Amino acid sequence: MEIFELVLSFLIGFLTVSLIGALFSLKTKGLFRIALNSLGGAVALMILSIFKVAVLPVNPVSALMVGLLGVPGLIAVWLIVVFL
């Protein structure tokens, strides 16, 4: 998978969350927290895939899930891999 597709998936997920937050009139603090959570999940997914700590699929679907949900999305991807 190209790095461009992965970054694009994270970016689409982040922009989707930002747009939804703006539609619901979240305060700047809430948007910052969502952005930080999304960035943390994306970095954690990249670190786990680079160092092979956990075998998680790095594809557009998992990147979008982590980009939308952040760390809870990372946990959801891990649970899906473990139980399916």
Secondary structure, DSSP 8 states (H G I E B T S, - for coil): --HHHHHHHHHHHHHHHHHHHHHTT--HHHHHHHHHHHHHHHHHHHHHHHTTSS----SHHHHHHHHHHSHHHHHHHHHHHHH-
